[in-house]
Amino acid sequence: ELYGGRLPRSAGELAEAVGEFLRQRLRVLLGEQGLDAAVVEAALAVAGDRPAEAAERARQLQALLGEPFFEDAQTAFQRAYRLARVHQPTGRLEVALLQEPMEQALWQEVQRLVPQVQEAVARGELARAVQLLAGVRPVVDRFFDEVLVMAEDGRVRVNRLELLHRLLRAFREVADFAALAS
């Protein structure tokens, strides 16, 4: 900012360019350490502005890939993500519209899950956070078995998609699980 108009781009644009340069250098560094590119992207997507944290997340995620509970977490994420990605979330969920027992159960699970995942992540315990996410799989499976997300009633359909987005936010606390699927 001290350079004023003497720079070819604004301070904000330059800050973004420097940030992207640093993220790219971290990608290369972590790749040289043997970390999977998808794992690195998943970590950078949620902590790319905090390089040390992103590197540690990537290392922890890499170590978790072979764990059975990681697969359960990934499966729960995928089931929710496949449907929810068609909807741009508004952040407005109408709890009164959650009429089916399994959508109420999923809502209760999301409310319980989010703070626990946030706490585990804050302590740097990604394995614990992923185990918590894996634990939601049976509820997600039953939800999809018993609830028609794409209901004819538009308000109900949007509300159910908002519920899935709330669940996906819990996954995003840990990493970009969509990047891990590719």
GROMACS elastic network, one bead per residue, 0.5 to 0.9 nm:
[ bonds ]
;  ai    aj funct       b0    kb
    1     4     6  0.53909   500
    1     5     6  0.85632   500
    1    10     6  0.80422   500
    1    11     6  0.57485   500
    2     5     6  0.89803   500
    3     6     6  0.56452   500
    3     7     6  0.65073   500
    3    11     6  0.89943   500
    4     7     6  0.68751   500
    4    10     6  0.84324   500
    4    11     6  0.85376   500
    5     8     6  0.76350   500
    5     9     6  0.83221   500
    5    10     6  0.80054   500
    6     9     6  0.87131   500
    7    10     6  0.70846   500
    7    11     6  0.83759   500
    9    12     6  0.80951   500
    9    13     6  0.60396   500
    9    14     6  0.63271   500
   10    13     6  0.51923   500
   10    14     6  0.62323   500
   10    15     6  0.85726   500
   11    14     6  0.50872   500
   11    15     6  0.60243   500
   11    16     6  0.85809   500
   12    15     6  0.50591   500
   12    16     6  0.62136   500
   12    17     6  0.86148   500
   13    16     6  0.51379   500
   13    17     6  0.61941   500
   13    18     6  0.86850   500
   14    18     6  0.61061   500
   14    19     6  0.84475   500
   15    18     6  0.51572   500
   15    19     6  0.60617   500
   15    20     6  0.85968   500
   16    20     6  0.61271   500
   16    21     6  0.85399   500
   17    20     6  0.51442   500
   17    21     6  0.61539   500
   17    22     6  0.86877   500
   18    22     6  0.62252   500
   18    23     6  0.86330   500
   19    22     6  0.51383   500
   19    23     6  0.61938   500
   19    24     6  0.85948   500
   19    48     6  0.84511   500
   19    49     6  0.71961   500
   20    24     6  0.60636   500
   20    25     6  0.85634   500
   20    48     6  0.88239   500
   21    24     6  0.51119   500
   21    25     6  0.62448   500
   21    26     6  0.86696   500
   22    25     6  0.50354   500
   22    26     6  0.61784   500
   22    27     6  0.86273   500
   22    48     6  0.89816   500
   22    51     6  0.80892   500
   23    26     6  0.50105   500
   23    27     6  0.61843   500
   23    28     6  0.87497   500
   23    44     6  0.74601   500
   23    48     6  0.63978   500
   23    49     6  0.79434   500
   23    51     6  0.73891   500
   24    28     6  0.63846   500
   24    29     6  0.86491   500
   25    28     6  0.51758   500
   25    29     6  0.61284   500
   25    30     6  0.86029   500
   26    30     6  0.59691   500
   26    31     6  0.82813   500
   26    40     6  0.86927   500
   26    44     6  0.89262   500
   26    51     6  0.72481   500
   26    54     6  0.87681   500
   26    55     6  0.75930   500
   27    30     6  0.53672   500
   27    31     6  0.60028   500
   27    32     6  0.85657   500
   27    37     6  0.75874   500
   27    40     6  0.64753   500
   27    41     6  0.77697   500
   27    44     6  0.84276   500
   27    55     6  0.89646   500
   28    31     6  0.50245   500
   28    32     6  0.61095   500
   28    33     6  0.86644   500
   29    32     6  0.51232   500
   29    33     6  0.64344   500
   29    34     6  0.89959   500
   30    34     6  0.66304   500
   30    35     6  0.56943   500
   30    36     6  0.83065   500
   30    37     6  0.83643   500
   30    40     6  0.71019   500
   30    55     6  0.71197   500
   30    58     6  0.81152   500
   30    59     6  0.84729   500
   31    34     6  0.51311   500
   31    35     6  0.50457   500
   31    36     6  0.65783   500
   31    37     6  0.65006   500
   31    40     6  0.78049   500
   32    35     6  0.73332   500
   34    37     6  0.89172   500
   35    38     6  0.85638   500
   35    39     6  0.69298   500
   35    40     6  0.68372   500
   35    58     6  0.74001   500
   35    59     6  0.71009   500
   35    62     6  0.65355   500
   36    39     6  0.52800   500
   36    40     6  0.63900   500
   36    41     6  0.88102   500
   36    58     6  0.86691   500
   36    62     6  0.71340   500
   37    40     6  0.50901   500
   37    41     6  0.62195   500
   37    42     6  0.86031   500
   38    41     6  0.50814   500
   38    42     6  0.60723   500
   38    43     6  0.86603   500
   38   179     6  0.57698   500
   38   180     6  0.52790   500
   38   181     6  0.80330   500
   38   182     6  0.70720   500
   39    42     6  0.50328   500
   39    43     6  0.62861   500
   39    44     6  0.85954   500
   39    57     6  0.88028   500
   39    58     6  0.57654   500
   39    59     6  0.83319   500
   39    61     6  0.65997   500
   39    62     6  0.63531   500
   39   175     6  0.86106   500
   39   176     6  0.88094   500
   39   177     6  0.89296   500
   39   179     6  0.74577   500
   39   180     6  0.61094   500
   40    43     6  0.52418   500
   40    44     6  0.60745   500
   40    45     6  0.85412   500
   40    54     6  0.79115   500
   40    55     6  0.76792   500
   40    57     6  0.83957   500
   40    58     6  0.53045   500
   40    59     6  0.83663   500
   40    61     6  0.87307   500
   40    62     6  0.86010   500
   41    44     6  0.50228   500
   41    45     6  0.59578   500
   41    46     6  0.88925   500
   41    48     6  0.88663   500
   41    58     6  0.83092   500
   41   175     6  0.87716   500
   41   176     6  0.76859   500
   41   179     6  0.64188   500
   41   180     6  0.80173   500
   42    45     6  0.53739   500
   42    46     6  0.71005   500
   42    47     6  0.89510   500
   42    57     6  0.89004   500
   42    58     6  0.75669   500
   42    61     6  0.88261   500
   42   174     6  0.87765   500
   42   175     6  0.51297   500
   42   177     6  0.63412   500
   42   178     6  0.76401   500
   42   179     6  0.52697   500
   42   180     6  0.62300   500
   43    46     6  0.56941   500
   43    47     6  0.60398   500
   43    48     6  0.71563   500
   43    53     6  0.85753   500
   43    54     6  0.53168   500
   43    55     6  0.74107   500
   43    56     6  0.85875   500
   43    57     6  0.57531   500
   43    58     6  0.53018   500
   43    61     6  0.80368   500
   43   174     6  0.78363   500
   43   175     6  0.52741   500
   43   176     6  0.67253   500
   44    47     6  0.50266   500
   44    49     6  0.78338   500
   44    50     6  0.85207   500
   44    51     6  0.80139   500
   44    54     6  0.55195   500
   44    55     6  0.80419   500
   44    57     6  0.85830   500
   44    58     6  0.79949   500
   44   175     6  0.80685   500
   44   176     6  0.83501   500
   45    48     6  0.58115   500
   45    49     6  0.89745   500
   45    54     6  0.85866   500
   45   172     6  0.88890   500
   45   175     6  0.69851   500
   45   176     6  0.60258   500
   45   179     6  0.85590   500
   46    49     6  0.82642   500
   46    54     6  0.76947   500
   46   172     6  0.69706   500
   46   173     6  0.73177   500
   46   174     6  0.74884   500
   46   175     6  0.58247   500
   46   176     6  0.66273   500
   47    50     6  0.53182   500
   47    51     6  0.70200   500
   47    52     6  0.87920   500
   47    53     6  0.64134   500
   47    55     6  0.87323   500
   47    57     6  0.82606   500
   47   175     6  0.83179   500
   48    51     6  0.59103   500
   48    53     6  0.82084   500
   48    54     6  0.58916   500
   48    55     6  0.89495   500
   49    53     6  0.88320   500
   49    54     6  0.80687   500
   50    53     6  0.54814   500
   50    54     6  0.60777   500
   50    55     6  0.87054   500
   51    55     6  0.60834   500
   51    56     6  0.85887   500
   52    55     6  0.51974   500
   52    56     6  0.62675   500
   52    57     6  0.86188   500
   53    56     6  0.51342   500
   53    57     6  0.60510   500
   53    58     6  0.85158   500
   53   124     6  0.88762   500
   54    57     6  0.50772   500
   54    58     6  0.60950   500
   54    59     6  0.86389   500
   55    58     6  0.51156   500
   55    59     6  0.62631   500
   55    60     6  0.86902   500
   56    59     6  0.50900   500
   56    60     6  0.61630   500
   56    61     6  0.84933   500
   56   124     6  0.86343   500
   57    60     6  0.51217   500
   57    61     6  0.59405   500
   57    62     6  0.84306   500
   57   124     6  0.81712   500
   57   126     6  0.73429   500
   57   174     6  0.80508   500
   57   175     6  0.80244   500
   58    61     6  0.50889   500
   58    62     6  0.60316   500
   58    63     6  0.86299   500
   58   175     6  0.88238   500
   59    62     6  0.51762   500
   59    63     6  0.63910   500
   59    64     6  0.88540   500
   60    63     6  0.51714   500
   60    64     6  0.64107   500
   60   125     6  0.86935   500
   60   126     6  0.66468   500
   60   127     6  0.74312   500
   61    64     6  0.50423   500
   61    65     6  0.63937   500
   61   126     6  0.73404   500
   61   127     6  0.79089   500
   61   174     6  0.89981   500
   61   175     6  0.84581   500
   62    65     6  0.54921   500
   62    66     6  0.83642   500
   63    66     6  0.71964   500
   63    67     6  0.82365   500
   63   127     6  0.89599   500
   64    67     6  0.53945   500
   64    68     6  0.87761   500
   64    69     6  0.85940   500
   64    70     6  0.64447   500
   64   126     6  0.87295   500
   64   127     6  0.68499   500
   64   130     6  0.85407   500
   65    68     6  0.83085   500
   65    70     6  0.61574   500
   65    71     6  0.77389   500
   66    69     6  0.86790   500
   66    70     6  0.71637   500
   66    71     6  0.79934   500
   67    70     6  0.53154   500
   67    71     6  0.70242   500
   68    71     6  0.53644   500
   68    72     6  0.67023   500
   68    73     6  0.89715   500
   69    72     6  0.50005   500
   69    73     6  0.62659   500
   69    74     6  0.86058   500
   69   130     6  0.73654   500
   69   131     6  0.59706   500
   69   133     6  0.86407   500
   69   134     6  0.55751   500
   69   135     6  0.81048   500
   70    73     6  0.50765   500
   70    74     6  0.61284   500
   70    75     6  0.85690   500
   70   127     6  0.87079   500
   70   130     6  0.64222   500
   70   131     6  0.71733   500
   70   133     6  0.85661   500
   70   134     6  0.65798   500
   71    75     6  0.60481   500
   71    76     6  0.85912   500
   71   134     6  0.76953   500
   72    75     6  0.50961   500
   72    76     6  0.62119   500
   72    77     6  0.85652   500
   72   131     6  0.87103   500
   72   133     6  0.81365   500
   72   135     6  0.77133   500
   72   136     6  0.85552   500
   72   137     6  0.62329   500
   73    76     6  0.52187   500
   73    77     6  0.61626   500
   73    78     6  0.86215   500
   73   130     6  0.65024   500
   73   131     6  0.74014   500
   73   132     6  0.82935   500
   73   133     6  0.53239   500
   73   135     6  0.74176   500
   73   136     6  0.76219   500
   73   137     6  0.66672   500
   73   171     6  0.85227   500
   74    77     6  0.50438   500
   74    78     6  0.60608   500
   74    79     6  0.86731   500
   74   133     6  0.86556   500
   74   134     6  0.76044   500
   74   177     6  0.69325   500
   74   178     6  0.89061   500
   74   180     6  0.83457   500
   74   181     6  0.79239   500
   75    78     6  0.50738   500
   75    79     6  0.62221   500
   75    80     6  0.87210   500
   75   134     6  0.83621   500
   75   137     6  0.72748   500
   76    79     6  0.53891   500
   76    80     6  0.64852   500
   76    81     6  0.85736   500
   76   133     6  0.79871   500
   76   134     6  0.71127   500
   76   136     6  0.70341   500
   76   138     6  0.83037   500
   76   139     6  0.89418   500
   76   140     6  0.62056   500
   76   141     6  0.74493   500
   77    80     6  0.53671   500
   77    81     6  0.58625   500
   77    82     6  0.85136   500
   77   133     6  0.85637   500
   77   134     6  0.89903   500
   77   137     6  0.83923   500
   77   140     6  0.88881   500
   77   167     6  0.83262   500
   77   168     6  0.67654   500
   77   171     6  0.72383   500
   77   177     6  0.70804   500
   77   178     6  0.81693   500
   78    82     6  0.59235   500
   78    83     6  0.88202   500
   78   177     6  0.82187   500
   78   178     6  0.77178   500
   78   181     6  0.80315   500
   79    82     6  0.56584   500
   79    83     6  0.71967   500
   79    84     6  0.89042   500
   79   140     6  0.77364   500
   79   141     6  0.80945   500
   79   144     6  0.81429   500
   80    83     6  0.58362   500
   80    84     6  0.60114   500
   80    85     6  0.84710   500
   80   140     6  0.76932   500
   80   144     6  0.87235   500
   80   161     6  0.87793   500
   80   164     6  0.58261   500
   80   165     6  0.79095   500
   80   167     6  0.78156   500
   80   168     6  0.71931   500
   81    84     6  0.50105   500
   81    85     6  0.56674   500
   81    86     6  0.88178   500
   81   164     6  0.76436   500
   81   165     6  0.80220   500
   81   168     6  0.71238   500
   81   178     6  0.78972   500
   82    85     6  0.60058   500
   82    86     6  0.78562   500
   83    86     6  0.61233   500
   83    87     6  0.79636   500
   83   149     6  0.81542   500
   83   150     6  0.86050   500
   83   161     6  0.75002   500
   83   164     6  0.82560   500
   84    87     6  0.55810   500
   84    88     6  0.81471   500
   84    89     6  0.85309   500
   84   160     6  0.88432   500
   84   161     6  0.54431   500
   84   162     6  0.77389   500
   84   163     6  0.88997   500
   84   164     6  0.60622   500
   84   165     6  0.62980   500
   84   168     6  0.86089   500
   85    88     6  0.72165   500
   85    89     6  0.89514   500
   85   161     6  0.87445   500
   85   165     6  0.84501   500
   86   161     6  0.87155   500
   87   158     6  0.77705   500
   87   161     6  0.67617   500
   87   162     6  0.81338   500
   87   165     6  0.87909   500
   88   161     6  0.89725   500
   88   162     6  0.87158   500
   89    92     6  0.78609   500
   89   158     6  0.87421   500
   89   161     6  0.77873   500
   89   162     6  0.60098   500
   89   165     6  0.67070   500
   89   166     6  0.89944   500
   90    93     6  0.83001   500
   90   162     6  0.74047   500
   91   162     6  0.68116   500
   91   165     6  0.83512   500
   91   166     6  0.80853   500
   92   159     6  0.78693   500
   92   162     6  0.70243   500
   93    96     6  0.88630   500
   93    97     6  0.84420   500
   93   158     6  0.85906   500
   93   159     6  0.56914   500
   93   160     6  0.82539   500
   93   162     6  0.59161   500
   93   163     6  0.67473   500
   93   166     6  0.88460   500
   94    97     6  0.55375   500
   94    98     6  0.72802   500
   94   159     6  0.64265   500
   94   162     6  0.89198   500
   95    98     6  0.53929   500
   95    99     6  0.85726   500
   95   104     6  0.83720   500
   95   107     6  0.83849   500
   95   159     6  0.83960   500
   96    99     6  0.71592   500
   97   100     6  0.88183   500
   97   155     6  0.81473   500
   97   156     6  0.64058   500
   97   159     6  0.71090   500
   97   160     6  0.86873   500
   98   101     6  0.80259   500
   98   102     6  0.88668   500
   98   103     6  0.58843   500
   98   104     6  0.57425   500
   98   107     6  0.82333   500
   98   156     6  0.79001   500
   98   159     6  0.77931   500
   98   160     6  0.77510   500
   99   102     6  0.85892   500
   99   103     6  0.70450   500
   99   104     6  0.68650   500
  100   103     6  0.53539   500
  100   104     6  0.63232   500
  100   105     6  0.86327   500
  100   146     6  0.84483   500
  100   147     6  0.71460   500
  101   104     6  0.51229   500
  101   105     6  0.60984   500
  101   106     6  0.86777   500
  101   143     6  0.88621   500
  101   146     6  0.88623   500
  101   147     6  0.88966   500
  102   106     6  0.60398   500
  102   107     6  0.84417   500
  102   139     6  0.76527   500
  102   140     6  0.87631   500
  102   142     6  0.69353   500
  102   143     6  0.52111   500
  102   144     6  0.87022   500
  102   146     6  0.68502   500
  102   147     6  0.69525   500
  103   106     6  0.50238   500
  103   107     6  0.61145   500
  103   108     6  0.85842   500
  103   143     6  0.62958   500
  103   146     6  0.88046   500
  103   147     6  0.70911   500
  103   160     6  0.77023   500
  103   163     6  0.82217   500
  104   107     6  0.50304   500
  104   108     6  0.61968   500
  104   109     6  0.85729   500
  105   108     6  0.51153   500
  105   109     6  0.61406   500
  105   110     6  0.86329   500
  105   139     6  0.73092   500
  105   143     6  0.81910   500
  106   110     6  0.60873   500
  106   111     6  0.85850   500
  106   136     6  0.84146   500
  106   139     6  0.62296   500
  106   140     6  0.69356   500
  106   143     6  0.69814   500
  106   163     6  0.80959   500
  106   164     6  0.88490   500
  106   167     6  0.84860   500
  107   110     6  0.51050   500
  107   111     6  0.62277   500
  107   112     6  0.86535   500
  107   163     6  0.68752   500
  107   166     6  0.86224   500
  107   167     6  0.84336   500
  108   111     6  0.51697   500
  108   112     6  0.62649   500
  108   113     6  0.85074   500
  109   112     6  0.51189   500
  109   113     6  0.58283   500
  109   114     6  0.85634   500
  109   136     6  0.72002   500
  109   139     6  0.78338   500
  109   167     6  0.87976   500
  110   114     6  0.59634   500
  110   115     6  0.89992   500
  110   136     6  0.84072   500
  110   163     6  0.84899   500
  110   166     6  0.70570   500
  110   167     6  0.57742   500
  110   170     6  0.77933   500
  111   114     6  0.59162   500
  111   115     6  0.74818   500
  111   166     6  0.89211   500
  111   167     6  0.89147   500
  112   115     6  0.65811   500
  112   116     6  0.69470   500
  113   116     6  0.53130   500
  113   117     6  0.61044   500
  113   118     6  0.85893   500
  113   132     6  0.70523   500
  113   133     6  0.75020   500
  113   136     6  0.81677   500
  113   167     6  0.85834   500
  113   170     6  0.72939   500
  114   117     6  0.52428   500
  114   118     6  0.61159   500
  114   119     6  0.85946   500
  114   166     6  0.87532   500
  114   167     6  0.79869   500
  114   169     6  0.80022   500
  114   170     6  0.52783   500
  114   171     6  0.87387   500
  114   173     6  0.85015   500
  115   118     6  0.50030   500
  115   119     6  0.60580   500
  115   120     6  0.86188   500
  115   170     6  0.85623   500
  116   119     6  0.51260   500
  116   120     6  0.62493   500
  116   121     6  0.86478   500
  116   129     6  0.75651   500
  116   132     6  0.76743   500
  117   120     6  0.51381   500
  117   121     6  0.61262   500
  117   122     6  0.85157   500
  117   126     6  0.86392   500
  117   128     6  0.78782   500
  117   130     6  0.79420   500
  117   132     6  0.66931   500
  117   133     6  0.75666   500
  117   170     6  0.67303   500
  117   171     6  0.83284   500
  117   173     6  0.71650   500
  117   174     6  0.78361   500
  118   121     6  0.51714   500
  118   122     6  0.60700   500
  118   123     6  0.86704   500
  118   129     6  0.77668   500
  118   170     6  0.77637   500
  118   173     6  0.64578   500
  118   174     6  0.82539   500
  119   122     6  0.50732   500
  119   123     6  0.63350   500
  119   124     6  0.87221   500
  119   125     6  0.86161   500
  119   129     6  0.82941   500
  120   123     6  0.51819   500
  120   124     6  0.63321   500
  120   125     6  0.50579   500
  120   126     6  0.65814   500
  120   127     6  0.84821   500
  120   128     6  0.61961   500
  120   129     6  0.53825   500
  121   125     6  0.54864   500
  121   126     6  0.57195   500
  121   128     6  0.82137   500
  121   129     6  0.63101   500
  121   173     6  0.71950   500
  121   174     6  0.66118   500
  122   125     6  0.75036   500
  123   126     6  0.84029   500
  124   127     6  0.87794   500
  125   128     6  0.54148   500
  125   129     6  0.64102   500
  125   130     6  0.88528   500
  126   130     6  0.60612   500
  126   131     6  0.84341   500
  126   174     6  0.68223   500
  127   130     6  0.52073   500
  127   131     6  0.61344   500
  127   132     6  0.86463   500
  128   131     6  0.50241   500
  128   132     6  0.62318   500
  128   133     6  0.86826   500
  129   132     6  0.51166   500
  129   133     6  0.63129   500
  129   134     6  0.86558   500
  129   171     6  0.88020   500
  129   173     6  0.87766   500
  129   174     6  0.70618   500
  130   134     6  0.60156   500
  130   135     6  0.85505   500
  130   171     6  0.82102   500
  130   174     6  0.75126   500
  131   135     6  0.62577   500
  132   135     6  0.51327   500
  132   136     6  0.70758   500
  133   136     6  0.55698   500
  133   137     6  0.75275   500
  133   170     6  0.76877   500
  133   171     6  0.69499   500
  134   137     6  0.56506   500
  134   138     6  0.86881   500
  135   138     6  0.70460   500
  135   139     6  0.82722   500
  136   139     6  0.54527   500
  136   140     6  0.61901   500
  136   141     6  0.86601   500
  137   141     6  0.59660   500
  137   142     6  0.85504   500
  138   141     6  0.50595   500
  138   142     6  0.61852   500
  138   143     6  0.84596   500
  139   142     6  0.51792   500
  139   143     6  0.59658   500
  139   144     6  0.86723   500
  140   144     6  0.62786   500
  140   145     6  0.85724   500
  141   144     6  0.53448   500
  141   145     6  0.62032   500
  141   146     6  0.87090   500
  142   146     6  0.59729   500
  142   147     6  0.81214   500
  143   146     6  0.53564   500
  143   147     6  0.55197   500
  143   148     6  0.85575   500
  143   149     6  0.89250   500
  144   147     6  0.54731   500
  144   148     6  0.70197   500
  144   149     6  0.75986   500
  145   148     6  0.80782   500
  147   150     6  0.88990   500
  147   151     6  0.87547   500
  148   151     6  0.56905   500
  148   157     6  0.84116   500
  148   160     6  0.88904   500
  149   156     6  0.81225   500
  149   157     6  0.57961   500
  149   158     6  0.85223   500
  149   159     6  0.89011   500
  149   160     6  0.57934   500
  149   161     6  0.69737   500
  150   153     6  0.84087   500
  150   154     6  0.83249   500
  150   156     6  0.82632   500
  150   157     6  0.51267   500
  150   158     6  0.81672   500
  150   160     6  0.79672   500
  150   161     6  0.82387   500
  151   154     6  0.69174   500
  151   155     6  0.87434   500
  151   156     6  0.64477   500
  151   158     6  0.87657   500
  151   160     6  0.87069   500
  152   155     6  0.88148   500
  152   156     6  0.78927   500
  152   157     6  0.70419   500
  153   156     6  0.54096   500
  153   157     6  0.61760   500
  153   158     6  0.87274   500
  154   157     6  0.50175   500
  154   158     6  0.60732   500
  154   159     6  0.84045   500
  155   158     6  0.52599   500
  155   159     6  0.60244   500
  155   160     6  0.85877   500
  156   159     6  0.50369   500
  156   160     6  0.61366   500
  156   161     6  0.86326   500
  157   160     6  0.52069   500
  157   161     6  0.62967   500
  157   162     6  0.86438   500
  158   161     6  0.50450   500
  158   162     6  0.61021   500
  158   163     6  0.86047   500
  159   163     6  0.62450   500
  159   164     6  0.87697   500
  160   164     6  0.64025   500
  160   165     6  0.87223   500
  161   164     6  0.50312   500
  161   165     6  0.62738   500
  161   166     6  0.87141   500
  162   166     6  0.62995   500
  162   167     6  0.87625   500
  163   166     6  0.51002   500
  163   167     6  0.65087   500
  163   168     6  0.87871   500
  164   167     6  0.50401   500
  164   168     6  0.62205   500
  164   169     6  0.87332   500
  165   169     6  0.62151   500
  165   170     6  0.88976   500
  166   169     6  0.52217   500
  166   170     6  0.69709   500
  167   170     6  0.54376   500
  167   171     6  0.70598   500
  168   171     6  0.51262   500
  168   172     6  0.63171   500
  168   173     6  0.88915   500
  169   173     6  0.64452   500
  170   173     6  0.53388   500
  170   174     6  0.74716   500
  171   174     6  0.56034   500
  171   175     6  0.64482   500
  171   176     6  0.72666   500
  171   177     6  0.69063   500
  172   175     6  0.50241   500
  172   176     6  0.54890   500
  172   177     6  0.71716   500
  173   176     6  0.83236   500
  174   177     6  0.83428   500
  175   178     6  0.86675   500
  175   179     6  0.85162   500
  175   180     6  0.86741   500
  176   179     6  0.55556   500
  176   180     6  0.69906   500
  177   181     6  0.65423   500
  178   181     6  0.52421   500
  178   182     6  0.69987   500
  179   182     6  0.56092   500
